């Protein structure tokens, strides 16, 4: 049987202090936040460019392109608050 020091059980109750599992959860949360932040700016640029093209050239573009630009623009609202 493996003996563990008190407080080192990764599956221990989180009320007992800082466990390996809760530290891992925090690291994962930070990593996901960095990824989300890293993607937010390029996605916002794509949505912004689609809006500009839609406003400036919608009358000159074929209907399927305008529909696609509308989809790109509206998809920014589907991803939630930024």
HELIX and SHEET records of a PDB file:
HELIX    1   1 UNK A   14  UNK A   16  5                                   3    
HELIX    2   2 UNK A   20  UNK A   57  1                                  38    
HELIX    3   3 UNK A   63  UNK A   78  1                                  16    
END                                                                             
